[in-house]
Amino acid sequence: MSLRSVSGIIASACTALLAVTASAGPASVEPTASAAPATAASQLERDCSRIYGGERASCRRVPCSDDYYPYLGTWSGEFFAYVREKSKPGEPVFRPYHDTITYAADDCVTNTENGDAFIVGHWTDVYPAYAELPAKEETGLLVPGVHA
């Protein structure tokens, strides 16, 4: 799958996520100076293989283009996740969780080899203990971008 396909899928998911956030209840957008931990940001300056599914890739930090200014800030909201292990036919179980996605101005990067440009969002989902399931936290990257 190409970065363009992945970017399109992720951008669509992000748009849907933001639309759901707006309709699901209180959501907040707060500008941030730097949302990513320094270690994650510096790793992306040298090696962005995580963005390309483990394939070798080198990136450098660049100023964000106007296309990415609407992303900047912290987006958060309350959601529900389907729990397959607890659900039965006709009786779905949905576990609540809090989702936060942060984009910072220093999270814009470009691939030094092919020119792909993107912003790297950092997401965290926090699940409280629920229906005998332990509390948990998941983190990852959300990467909308442009194929060169």
Backbone torsions as a table, in degrees:
resi	resn	phi	psi	omega
1	MET	NA	134.2	-178.5
2	SER	-79.0	162.3	176.9
3	LEU	-60.9	-35.4	179.2
4	ARG	-61.0	-44.8	178.7
5	SER	-63.3	-46.5	-179.9
6	VAL	-62.7	-43.9	-179.7
7	SER	-62.2	-41.4	178.8
8	GLY	-63.5	-43.6	178.4
9	ILE	-63.0	-46.9	-177.9
10	ILE	-66.3	-41.9	179.3
11	ALA	-63.0	-40.3	177.4
12	SER	-63.8	-43.3	179.2
13	ALA	-63.5	-40.7	-179.5
14	CYS	-65.3	-42.4	178.3
15	THR	-62.1	-43.3	178.1
16	ALA	-64.7	-40.8	179.8
17	LEU	-61.9	-44.4	-179.6
18	LEU	-67.1	-35.9	177.5
19	ALA	-66.6	-42.6	178.1
20	VAL	-64.5	-41.5	179.1
21	THR	-58.0	-43.8	-178.1
22	ALA	-65.5	-34.1	-178.2
23	SER	-91.9	-13.4	-174.0
24	ALA	-87.5	-6.1	-179.7
25	GLY	135.9	-159.9	-175.5
26	PRO	-65.2	126.8	174.7
27	ALA	-129.1	155.2	-178.6
28	SER	-130.1	149.3	173.7
29	VAL	-128.3	115.5	-178.6
30	GLU	-126.6	124.2	176.2
31	PRO	-60.6	142.9	178.3
32	THR	-128.7	148.7	177.4
33	ALA	-76.5	-44.5	179.0
34	SER	-155.7	110.6	-175.4
35	ALA	-91.0	-30.3	-174.9
36	ALA	-83.9	143.8	173.7
37	PRO	-60.8	146.8	-177.4
38	ALA	-57.5	-36.3	-178.6
39	THR	-66.0	-41.9	179.8
40	ALA	-65.8	-44.1	-179.7
41	ALA	-63.0	-42.6	-178.3
42	SER	-69.8	-31.3	176.5
43	GLN	-64.3	-37.1	-179.5
44	LEU	-68.7	-24.4	178.2
45	GLU	-66.9	-30.7	-177.3
46	ARG	-101.9	-45.3	-170.7
47	ASP	-136.4	116.5	178.1
48	CYS	-116.4	34.6	179.3
49	SER	-61.9	-28.3	177.4
50	ARG	-61.4	-32.1	-179.8
51	ILE	-71.0	-30.1	-176.1
52	TYR	-104.1	31.0	175.7
53	GLY	62.2	31.7	177.9
54	GLY	94.3	-11.3	177.4
55	GLU	-71.2	145.4	-178.8
56	ARG	-59.4	130.4	177.6
57	ALA	-157.8	142.6	179.6
58	SER	-119.2	134.3	-177.4
59	CYS	-130.9	161.4	172.8
60	ARG	-135.9	150.2	178.5
61	ARG	-71.7	138.9	178.9
62	VAL	-136.8	161.2	174.0
63	PRO	-63.2	144.3	179.0
64	CYS	-69.1	138.2	173.8
65	SER	-78.2	166.5	179.4
66	ASP	-57.3	-28.0	-179.5
67	ASP	-60.1	-27.8	-174.3
68	TYR	-97.5	-7.0	-179.5
69	TYR	-59.6	-36.7	177.8
70	PRO	-62.7	-22.3	-179.8
71	TYR	-78.4	-27.8	-170.4
72	LEU	-59.6	134.0	178.8
73	GLY	127.3	-168.3	179.6
74	THR	-116.2	124.4	-180.0
75	TRP	-110.3	129.4	-179.4
76	SER	-147.8	158.0	179.0
77	GLY	-175.9	171.9	179.1
78	GLU	-98.0	136.5	-178.1
79	PHE	-138.5	176.9	176.5
80	PHE	-131.7	136.8	179.0
81	ALA	-112.3	135.2	176.8
82	TYR	-67.4	133.2	-179.8
83	VAL	-112.2	99.2	-176.1
84	ARG	-59.6	-42.4	-176.3
85	GLU	-63.2	-28.5	-176.9
86	LYS	-99.0	-14.0	-176.9
87	SER	-83.0	151.3	176.6
88	LYS	-128.2	159.3	177.5
89	PRO	-52.8	124.8	-179.7
90	GLY	80.1	-4.3	-179.4
91	GLU	-133.0	71.8	-179.7
92	PRO	-69.0	146.9	176.5
93	VAL	-115.0	129.9	178.9
94	PHE	-121.5	126.9	-178.1
95	ARG	-97.5	130.8	178.4
96	PRO	-73.3	150.4	173.5
97	TYR	-155.2	159.9	177.7
98	HIS	-108.5	125.8	-178.4
99	ASP	-110.1	134.5	175.0
100	THR	-132.0	129.7	175.6
101	ILE	-124.3	130.2	-178.6
102	THR	-124.1	131.5	173.6
103	TYR	-120.7	128.7	178.7
104	ALA	-116.5	155.7	-179.1
105	ALA	-60.1	-26.2	179.4
106	ASP	-90.1	12.6	177.5
107	ASP	-99.0	7.6	176.5
108	CYS	-85.8	129.5	-178.4
109	VAL	-138.5	163.4	174.2
110	THR	-131.8	144.6	177.2
111	ASN	-75.4	123.2	-175.5
112	THR	-71.5	-16.9	-177.1
113	GLU	-94.7	-37.9	-175.3
114	ASN	-122.3	-3.1	176.4
115	GLY	84.5	-0.4	176.3
116	ASP	-54.2	138.6	179.7
117	ALA	-124.6	138.6	-179.1
118	PHE	-160.4	168.1	173.6
119	ILE	-114.8	140.0	-176.6
120	VAL	-103.8	111.8	176.0
121	GLY	-89.8	149.7	179.5
122	HIS	-115.8	117.9	-178.0
123	TRP	-111.4	149.9	176.2
124	THR	-137.6	127.5	173.7
125	ASP	-112.1	125.5	-179.7
126	VAL	-113.9	117.0	-180.0
127	TYR	-105.7	122.7	174.4
128	PRO	-75.6	163.5	173.5
129	ALA	-57.3	140.3	-175.2
130	TYR	-158.0	128.5	175.1
131	ALA	45.0	55.0	179.4
132	GLU	70.4	5.4	175.8
133	LEU	-93.8	136.4	-179.7
134	PRO	-72.4	158.0	173.6
135	ALA	-63.4	149.3	177.5
136	LYS	-154.7	161.4	176.7
137	GLU	-133.5	134.0	177.7
138	GLU	-122.3	144.6	178.3
139	THR	-133.3	160.0	177.4
140	GLY	-176.6	-169.6	-179.1
141	LEU	-114.8	144.0	174.2
142	LEU	-123.2	120.2	-167.0
143	VAL	-126.5	89.5	169.3
144	PRO	-81.7	142.9	-177.3
145	GLY	-162.4	-176.5	-177.7
146	VAL	-125.7	126.6	176.1
147	HIS	-80.7	130.3	-176.5
148	ALA	-68.9	NA	NA
